[in-house]
Amino acid sequence: MLKPNSFLVIIGTDDTRPTKERNPGSQASLQVMDVNPFYVRHHVHQSGNFELFFGERKDSESIDFETPVNGTSITYSVESNRLIVRSDLAGAEPVYYRNVNTTILLSNRLDNLIEQGDLPDWEGIHCYLTFGYTLGASTFFENIQQTLPNQKLEIDTQLLEISKEVSDVTSRVANSETLASNGRTFAKLLSDTMLTYRPMALMMSAGWDSRTLLAPRKSPITVAYTHGDISSRECTIAKKVSGTLRTDHYFKDVKGMVIDTDLLDEMLELHGHCLWPIWHLSSRLISEKFSLPIASGVIGARLGGHNGFSSVGTRLQKTFNSLHLINPRIASKEKIINDLKKHLTTPKNFWFTSDKGNKIFGEIATSTTQRIHETLDNYLKETDDFSFAIEKFNYDHASRQYMMKQPGMAKSFQGYYSPLSHPELLKLVYNIPFKQRVQNRLTKAVIAELNSDLLEFPMAATLAKAKRPIFIQELSRILRIIFENIFFKLKKNRPNLGWFNYEHLYSGDFFETTIHSLRSDIWSKERMLKTIASNKKRGIEAGPTTDMICKVKTIDYYLSINDKFT
C-alpha cells in the first residue's frame, strides 16, 4: 500500500496490478495514492505516456515538465522507451529510486521502496543523526538512492539502464558588478518573480529573509503568520515590520499548539519524517483559516551567505575565519577547510543510543567522517572558489534535506510557494561573490532598494537597527549574548529575546511518551529519560532537544519498517 500523497513508478516486471489495468505497450507504469493537486500534478495518456511534477504548488493549467521550477518532473515516452527524471537547481523534492534485478522503482517517498532484505546504511543514518542529512545520493538504506540537485536521470525502460547527467548546464559566471548594482538587479528580478504568484501567507520571522519577501511594493502576500513564543522580542519586532506595510498579521503561540507523540506519528504517515512539527501544525491552521498556500524565506540563506564558511564552527572560529575576507593571510583557506572538517566529524556515541547503538556508531565513526570529508573534498575540486564549494556542500545537504522540509510541511494542505528558490534567482545569487553576500550585505542592499523602511527595525539577534553598519550590528549581537548569559546565571531562565521557546514541553509528557514509543533496540530509553530530566538544570533548551527527538523518531520509523520483513 502506497503512502498518502505519493506516487510509485514501476519499470520492468514488478507491476502487480490486474492485467486489464495495464497498458500492453508500456514498460513503465504510474501509481498514485490520494495525491494533493497542490503538490502532485500528473497526466497519463492513452498511449501509456505520462508526465508528473511534484513540489511547489502550481496554479496554471499547463506545466513545463522539461524545465521544472521549484520541484521535480518525470516524463515517460512509450515510443522512445525513455523515462526522464529532472530535478531543479534547489533539489528540495528528491525522487527515491532503486534498481534491482528486473525492476526499477521510483517514488517521492522512501518508505514506498523498502523491501525485505534491505540493509540499513548505518553511515547515512549516523550522518543524519549528527547533521540532519545523508550524503549525496545516499539514503537510510544501502540499495536506495535519491536524486541530487540539478540532476537528470535518463532510464532506458528496455535495458533497465540509468544514466545520470547535469540537468541545467548553465555555467557559473564570475560577477564583477558592484554590491549596489547586484542589489538592484536582484531586487528587480525578485519583484518580477513575486508577481507570478497568486495570494499567499508569509511564514514570517523578524529576520532578513522575511523582510526580503515583504520588500516588493507589489506583492501577492495577503497575510503574515508568525508562530513561536509571542511574548518574545522576535515576535514584537515582526509585528512592527508587518505593521509598516499595514499587512494583516496572525500570531499563534507554540504553547497553545498540541505537540505530542500522536502528532509525530501523523507526520510520519503524511510526510515520511516528523521534523518541524510546528510547521506542520501551522500549515494546517493556515489552510483551514485562510485557504492559502504558505511562503517562507527559508532558502534566503543563500542570498544572505548563511551557508558559507563564516557560519560554520564555534563562535570564535566564525569570527576569526571571517577575517579571511579582509586578508587571507589572517585566516587562510587551509585553516578554514580544516576547521570545517573538524566540525564535520561524527561522534562515536550519542546520549540517546544503547550499548548496541554505541557499538554500531562507534565502529563506523571514522569511516562516516572520512566519507563526509571525501564528499567535501569533491566539492572543493569542482571549483577554484573554495568559499562557493563550501556553500554548495551546505546547499546540497543541510539546506535542501533539512531546512527545506519546513515549507514542505504544507504539501498535504494548500501547498507551498518558494519564490527565493526560483532558478533564475538562484543562478544570479550563485554568480555573486560570497564577499558581497556574507552577513546579509546583499540582502540589505535588496531591501534598501525595494523598501528601506523595513531596515528601521533591529533583528532579533541584534540590538541595532538593520540599516546600521555590519560592525555596529555585530557589536550589538555580542552585547545581547552577554546579557542573555548573565540573565541566565542570575535567574536560571532565558529572557524573552528568542521565539524558539519550547520550554513548556519539559513539564509535560511529550518526551516521555515519544521515547517510550520507540521500537528499535539501538536506542536507550533509560539514558534518554535521564538526560532530558537534567536538561533544564544544565541550560539545554527544549527546542534543539525536540528537534533531536524528531530525528530519532524518524530513524526509528524506517528501522521499524525494515524489521517488519524479518
Secondary structure, DSSP 4 states (H G I P E B T S, - for coil): -PPTTEEEEEEES---S-GGGS-TT-SEEEEEES--TTTEEEEE-TTS-EEEEEES---SS---SSS-SSEEEEEEETTTTEEEEEE-SS--SPPEEEEETTEEEEES-GGGS--TTPPB-HHHHHHHHHHS---TT--SBTT-EEPPTTEEEEEETTTTEEEEEES--PPP------HHHHHHHHHHHHHHHHTTS--EEEE--SSHHHHHHH-SSS--EEEEEEEE-TTSHHHHHHHHHHHHTT--EEEEEGGGS---HHHHHHHHHHHS----HHHHHHHHHHHHHH---EE--GGGHHHHTTTSGGGSS-HHHHHHHHGGGT-TTTS-HHHHHHHHHHHT---S--TTB-HHHHHHHHHHHHHHHHHHHHHHHHHHHT-S-HHHHHHHHHIIIIIIIIGGGTGGGGGGTT-EE-GGG-HHHHHHHHHS-HHHHGGGHHHHHHHHHHHGGGGSSB-TT-SSBTTS-HHHHHHHHHHHHHHHHHHHHHHSS--TT-S---GGGGGSSHHHHHHHT---TTB-HHHHHHHHHHHTTTT--HHHHHHHHHHHHHHHHHHHHHHTT-
